Amino acid sequence: YLVTSDDCALKPHSTAFEQLLRQHGVQHTFRCWPKNAEKELPHIFNVAHPDWPESRETNDCTLDFFRRACSASGETVTG
């Protein structure tokens, strides 16, 4: 699961990595949050500001991704 935003200084690296994953057929999810007029979403916004709605959605989607991946492999994720 890759997440970035238009405000993230590392967005070019995340985008390049996502392209490599796609080229090599690696199953993944990529999310890029657009610019927001109300606030910036910088690198690790979802960790630094866990109370923001965007952070909650990002963290929930990340957890869902890993739950699905682990259930497919027989592993268990709690949280």
N, CA, C and O atoms as a DFTB+ gen file, in Angstrom:
316 C
 N C O
     1  1       0.843      -1.163       0.000
     2  2       0.000       0.000       0.000
     3  2       0.889       1.226       0.000
     4  3       1.691       1.426       0.912
     5  1       0.742       2.045      -1.030
     6  2       1.521       3.280      -1.133
     7  2       0.570       4.457      -1.036
     8  3      -0.481       4.486      -1.677
     9  1       0.955       5.421      -0.227
    10  2       0.146       6.632      -0.110
    11  2       1.074       7.844      -0.169
    12  3       2.168       7.838       0.395
    13  1       0.620       8.861      -0.854
    14  2       1.354      10.114      -0.941
    15  2       0.320      11.229      -1.115
    16  3      -0.886      10.984      -1.090
    17  1       0.802      12.428      -1.288
    18  2      -0.087      13.551      -1.558
    19  2       0.637      14.532      -2.465
    20  3       1.856      14.469      -2.630
    21  1      -0.129      15.430      -3.043
    22  2       0.479      16.458      -3.876
    23  2       1.375      17.387      -3.062
    24  3       2.196      18.105      -3.634
    25  1       1.230      17.386      -1.731
    26  2       2.053      18.218      -0.849
    27  2       3.287      17.495      -0.320
    28  3       4.118      18.109       0.351
    29  1       3.420      16.219      -0.605
    30  2       4.520      15.419      -0.059
    31  2       5.802      15.641      -0.861
    32  3       5.806      15.544      -2.088
    33  1       6.875      15.935      -0.158
    34  2       8.169      16.156      -0.817
    35  2       8.675      14.885      -1.504
    36  3       9.478      14.962      -2.435
    37  1       8.211      13.722      -1.051
    38  2       8.662      12.459      -1.624
    39  2       7.713      11.899      -2.682
    40  3       7.878      10.759      -3.118
    41  1       6.736      12.676      -3.091
    42  2       5.769      12.199      -4.087
    43  2       6.442      11.663      -5.354
    44  3       6.029      10.613      -5.846
    45  1       7.462      12.335      -5.906
    46  2       8.092      11.786      -7.118
    47  2       8.666      10.382      -6.908
    48  3       8.634       9.556      -7.820
    49  1       9.185      10.114      -5.723
    50  2       9.741       8.792      -5.435
    51  2       8.621       7.756      -5.303
    52  3       8.746       6.633      -5.792
    53  1       7.542       8.137      -4.648
    54  2       6.405       7.226      -4.501
    55  2       5.797       6.902      -5.856
    56  3       5.442       5.755      -6.128
    57  1       5.680       7.906      -6.693
    58  2       5.113       7.713      -8.023
    59  2       6.008       6.810      -8.869
    60  3       5.513       5.929      -9.572
    61  1       7.305       7.022      -8.806
    62  2       8.247       6.181      -9.557
    63  2       8.199       4.738      -9.057
    64  3       8.235       3.804      -9.858
    65  1       8.118       4.553      -7.747
    66  2       8.040       3.205      -7.180
    67  2       6.747       2.526      -7.617
    68  3       6.747       1.340      -7.948
    69  1       5.651       3.268      -7.619
    70  2       4.372       2.707      -8.045
    71  2       4.446       2.247      -9.495
    72  3       3.905       1.196      -9.840
    73  1       5.108       3.019     -10.343
    74  2       5.252       2.646     -11.750
    75  2       6.054       1.348     -11.896
    76  3       5.726       0.499     -12.725
    77  1       7.101       1.202     -11.086
    78  2       7.897      -0.032     -11.113
    79  2       7.070      -1.233     -10.667
    80  3       7.135      -2.300     -11.277
    81  1       6.298      -1.054      -9.607
    82  2       5.447      -2.150      -9.145
    83  2       4.467      -2.565     -10.245
    84  3       4.273      -3.755     -10.493
    85  1       3.855      -1.584     -10.898
    86  2       2.903      -1.864     -11.969
    87  2       3.592      -2.578     -13.135
    88  3       3.054      -3.541     -13.680
    89  1       4.784      -2.103     -13.516
    90  2       5.521      -2.705     -14.635
    91  2       5.874      -4.160     -14.370
    92  3       5.927      -4.976     -15.291
    93  1       6.118      -4.481     -13.092
    94  2       6.525      -5.841     -12.730
    95  2       5.358      -6.693     -12.245
    96  3       5.560      -7.808     -11.763
    97  1       4.163      -6.185     -12.368
    98  2       2.984      -6.966     -12.025
    99  2       2.809      -7.234     -10.539
   100  3       2.176      -8.217     -10.154
   101  1       3.362      -6.372      -9.707
   102  2       3.236      -6.542      -8.258
   103  2       1.896      -5.966      -7.811
   104  3       1.585      -4.804      -8.071
   105  1       1.107      -6.802      -7.132
   106  2      -0.190      -6.350      -6.657
   107  2       0.011      -5.283      -5.573
   108  3       0.763      -5.484      -4.620
   109  1      -0.666      -4.163      -5.736
   110  2      -0.509      -3.064      -4.791
   111  2      -1.687      -2.103      -4.933
   112  3      -2.490      -2.205      -5.860
   113  1      -1.764      -1.186      -4.003
   114  2      -2.729      -0.087      -4.060
   115  2      -1.943       1.204      -3.915
   116  3      -1.049       1.307      -3.075
   117  1      -2.280       2.184      -4.734
   118  2      -1.598       3.488      -4.697
   119  2      -2.646       4.572      -4.503
   120  3      -3.650       4.616      -5.215
   121  1      -2.406       5.437      -3.543
   122  2      -3.324       6.548      -3.254
   123  2      -2.522       7.840      -3.223
   124  3      -1.529       7.939      -2.502
   125  1      -2.946       8.828      -3.999
   126  2      -2.330      10.146      -3.977
   127  2      -3.414      11.157      -3.632
   128  3      -4.351      11.365      -4.403
   129  1      -3.278      11.785      -2.466
   130  2      -4.232      12.801      -2.045
   131  2      -3.967      14.080      -2.812
   132  3      -2.816      14.507      -2.907
   133  1      -4.997      14.704      -3.364
   134  2      -4.810      15.965      -4.093
   135  2      -4.550      17.132      -3.143
   136  3      -4.751      17.026      -1.933
   137  1      -4.104      18.232      -3.713
   138  2      -3.933      19.452      -2.907
   139  2      -5.253      19.789      -2.252
   140  3      -6.323      19.603      -2.832
   141  1      -5.158      20.285      -1.039
   142  2      -6.336      20.615      -0.247
   143  2      -6.245      22.104       0.094
   144  3      -5.224      22.559       0.610
   145  1      -7.279      22.847      -0.184
   146  2      -7.275      24.291       0.070
   147  2      -7.229      24.609       1.560
   148  3      -6.780      25.687       1.948
   149  1      -7.689      23.683       2.397
   150  2      -7.769      23.946       3.834
   151  2      -6.487      23.623       4.591
   152  3      -6.171      24.291       5.575
   153  1      -5.743      22.608       4.147
   154  2      -4.515      22.232       4.852
   155  2      -3.595      21.446       3.936
   156  3      -4.042      20.826       2.971
   157  1      -2.311      21.477       4.245
   158  2      -1.333      20.676       3.513
   159  2      -1.336      19.267       4.081
   160  3      -1.585      19.053       5.267
   161  1      -1.055      18.319       3.206
   162  2      -0.910      16.930       3.615
   163  2       0.538      16.517       3.326
   164  3       0.805      15.865       2.317
   165  1       1.475      16.896       4.212
   166  2       2.886      16.619       3.973
   167  2       3.224      15.141       4.234
   168  3       2.369      14.348       4.627
   169  1       4.484      14.805       4.004
   170  2       4.965      13.450       4.256
   171  2       4.573      13.018       5.670
   172  3       4.696      13.800       6.612
   173  1       4.120      11.828       5.818
   174  2       3.632      11.180       7.049
   175  2       2.522      11.959       7.761
   176  3       2.405      11.901       8.985
   177  1       1.711      12.686       6.991
   178  2       0.599      13.428       7.609
   179  2      -0.302      12.512       8.423
   180  3      -0.826      12.916       9.461
   181  1      -0.484      11.274       7.955
   182  2      -1.385      10.351       8.642
   183  2      -0.835       9.869       9.987
   184  3      -1.593       9.384      10.827
   185  1       0.456       9.999      10.189
   186  2       1.073       9.642      11.474
   187  2       1.172      10.883      12.364
   188  3       0.891      10.828      13.561
   189  1       1.572      11.990      11.763
   190  2       1.753      13.230      12.524
   191  2       0.431      13.835      12.976
   192  3       0.368      14.520      13.998
   193  1      -0.621      13.577      12.208
   194  2      -1.941      14.160      12.509
   195  2      -3.024      13.080      12.409
   196  3      -3.875      13.139      11.521
   197  1      -2.996      12.104      13.305
   198  2      -3.922      10.961      13.192
   199  2      -5.392      11.334      13.353
   200  3      -6.268      10.539      13.013
   201  1      -5.674      12.526      13.864
   202  2      -7.063      12.946      14.067
   203  2      -7.700      13.544      12.807
   204  3      -8.919      13.706      12.762
   205  1      -6.914      13.870      11.795
   206  2      -7.465      14.426      10.569
   207  2      -8.294      13.363       9.848
   208  3      -7.933      12.186       9.863
   209  1      -9.388      13.760       9.224
   210  2     -10.196      12.787       8.471
   211  2      -9.392      12.065       7.382
   212  3      -9.578      10.868       7.164
   213  1      -8.509      12.784       6.706
   214  2      -7.677      12.167       5.667
   215  2      -6.741      11.114       6.270
   216  3      -6.476      10.077       5.660
   217  1      -6.253      11.396       7.462
   218  2      -5.377      10.446       8.143
   219  2      -6.144       9.199       8.545
   220  3      -5.667       8.079       8.361
   221  1      -7.324       9.396       9.092
   222  2      -8.145       8.250       9.488
   223  2      -8.458       7.370       8.283
   224  3      -8.354       6.145       8.351
   225  1      -8.841       8.003       7.187
   226  2      -9.153       7.230       5.981
   227  2      -7.918       6.502       5.461
   228  3      -7.993       5.332       5.085
   229  1      -6.781       7.196       5.440
   230  2      -5.532       6.578       4.989
   231  2      -5.162       5.398       5.868
   232  3      -4.825       4.327       5.363
   233  1      -5.222       5.582       7.173
   234  2      -4.846       4.505       8.089
   235  2      -5.818       3.335       8.011
   236  3      -5.399       2.179       8.074
   237  1      -7.106       3.619       7.874
   238  2      -8.095       2.543       7.726
   239  2      -7.860       1.757       6.431
   240  3      -7.922       0.527       6.426
   241  1      -7.593       2.468       5.345
   242  2      -7.346       1.802       4.064
   243  2      -6.060       0.974       4.104
   244  3      -6.000      -0.116       3.536
   245  1      -5.041       1.493       4.774
   246  2      -3.789       0.753       4.918
   247  2      -4.024      -0.537       5.693
   248  3      -3.574      -1.607       5.283
   249  1      -4.721      -0.433       6.800
   250  2      -5.016      -1.617       7.605
   251  2      -5.860      -2.614       6.817
   252  3      -5.596      -3.815       6.867
   253  1      -6.859      -2.142       6.101
   254  2      -7.681      -3.030       5.272
   255  2      -6.844      -3.754       4.227
   256  3      -7.035      -4.947       3.989
   257  1      -5.915      -3.032       3.603
   258  2      -5.043      -3.637       2.601
   259  2      -4.255      -4.797       3.210
   260  3      -4.189      -5.882       2.632
   261  1      -3.661      -4.560       4.378
   262  2      -2.858      -5.611       4.997
   263  2      -3.707      -6.746       5.554
   264  3      -3.264      -7.894       5.570
   265  1      -4.900      -6.448       6.003
   266  2      -5.809      -7.518       6.430
   267  2      -6.130      -8.438       5.259
   268  3      -6.086      -9.661       5.393
   269  1      -6.452      -7.848       4.112
   270  2      -6.753      -8.661       2.934
   271  2      -5.538      -9.469       2.498
   272  3      -5.657     -10.650       2.173
   273  1      -4.376      -8.834       2.491
   274  2      -3.151      -9.529       2.069
   275  2      -2.827     -10.679       3.009
   276  3      -2.433     -11.759       2.567
   277  1      -2.991     -10.449       4.295
   278  2      -2.684     -11.497       5.264
   279  2      -3.721     -12.618       5.235
   280  3      -3.368     -13.784       5.411
   281  1      -4.976     -12.287       5.019
   282  2      -5.997     -13.336       4.987
   283  2      -5.777     -14.231       3.767
   284  3      -6.069     -15.426       3.813
   285  1      -5.268     -13.659       2.685
   286  2      -4.980     -14.452       1.494
   287  2      -3.809     -15.410       1.741
   288  3      -3.713     -16.465       1.115
   289  1      -2.914     -15.018       2.672
   290  2      -1.743     -15.861       2.947
   291  2      -1.938     -16.719       4.195
   292  3      -1.059     -17.508       4.544
   293  1      -3.082     -16.574       4.873
   294  2      -3.340     -17.360       6.070
   295  2      -2.859     -16.705       7.344
   296  3      -3.030     -17.273       8.422
   297  1      -2.258     -15.519       7.255
   298  2      -1.809     -14.775       8.426
   299  2      -2.984     -13.999       9.019
   300  3      -4.044     -13.896       8.402
   301  1      -2.786     -13.454      10.222
   302  2      -3.822     -12.664      10.884
   303  2      -3.254     -11.310      11.277
   304  3      -2.138     -11.221      11.790
   305  1      -4.033     -10.245      11.032
   306  2      -3.666      -8.895      11.470
   307  2      -4.749      -8.418      12.390
   308  3      -5.931      -8.491      12.053
   309  1      -4.363      -7.926      13.558
   310  2      -5.330      -7.369      14.501
   311  2      -5.078      -5.897      14.646
   312  3      -3.987      -5.415      14.343
   313  1      -6.067      -5.183      15.101
   314  2      -5.881      -3.752      15.326
   315  2      -7.042      -2.949      14.882
   316  3      -7.030      -1.725      15.008
